[in-house]
Amino acid sequence: MCQTHQSNVLSVSHAKANFERTTIITGRRSIAGSLVGGIQETQEMLDFAAAHNIAPQIEVINVRTCAEK
């Protein structure tokens, strides 16, 4: 693990990760990760979507609606 007040950054992995939550919390450690790919992967996804006529579904909601949920 890391020392106090430091972070571990995780990349995408298919392996199961096991962490002792108490050690992380009491040691003031943090774990961060992201499923966002790099520029090449993002461009490949956009090219695939364009080639297959796939478009995003967008829903615009009012801020008051967010507050109600």
C-alpha positions in Angstrom: 0.0 0.0 0.0 1.1 3.6 0.3 2.2 5.8 3.1 -0.1 8.2 5.0 -1.5 11.0 2.9 -0.6 9.4 -0.4 -2.7 7.8 -3.2 -2.7 4.7 -5.3 -4.1 5.1 -8.8 -5.5 2.0 -10.4 -5.8 1.3 -14.1 -8.4 -1.1 -15.7 -7.8 -4.7 -14.6 -9.9 -7.8 -14.8 -8.4 -9.1 -11.6 -10.4 -8.7 -8.4 -8.9 -6.1 -6.0 -9.0 -6.7 -2.3 -8.4 -3.8 0.1 -8.6 -3.6 3.8 -11.0 -0.6 4.2 -10.0 0.1 7.8 -6.3 0.4 6.9 -7.1 2.8 4.1 -9.4 5.0 6.1 -7.5 5.2 9.3 -4.2 5.6 7.5 -5.5 8.5 5.5 -4.8 6.8 2.3 -6.8 7.0 -0.9 -7.4 4.8 -3.9 -8.4 6.3 -7.3 -9.2 4.9 -10.6 -10.8 5.6 -13.9 -12.5 3.6 -16.7 -11.8 6.3 -19.2 -9.4 5.2 -21.9 -6.7 7.2 -23.5 -6.9 9.3 -26.7 -6.4 6.3 -29.0 -9.1 4.2 -27.3 -11.5 7.2 -27.3 -10.9 7.9 -31.0 -11.5 4.2 -31.8 -14.8 4.3 -29.9 -15.9 7.4 -31.7 -14.9 6.0 -35.1 -16.8 2.7 -34.3 -19.9 4.7 -33.2 -19.8 6.9 -36.4 -19.3 3.8 -38.7 -22.3 2.1 -37.1 -24.5 5.2 -36.9 -24.5 5.1 -33.1 -25.4 8.3 -31.4 -25.6 9.3 -27.7 -29.0 9.5 -25.9 -29.1 12.8 -24.1 -31.6 13.9 -21.6 -31.6 17.5 -20.4 -33.2 18.0 -17.0 -34.0 21.0 -15.0 -31.9 21.7 -11.9 -35.0 21.7 -9.8 -35.7 18.1 -10.9 -32.3 17.1 -9.7 -32.9 18.6 -6.3 -36.2 16.6 -6.0 -34.4 13.2 -6.6 
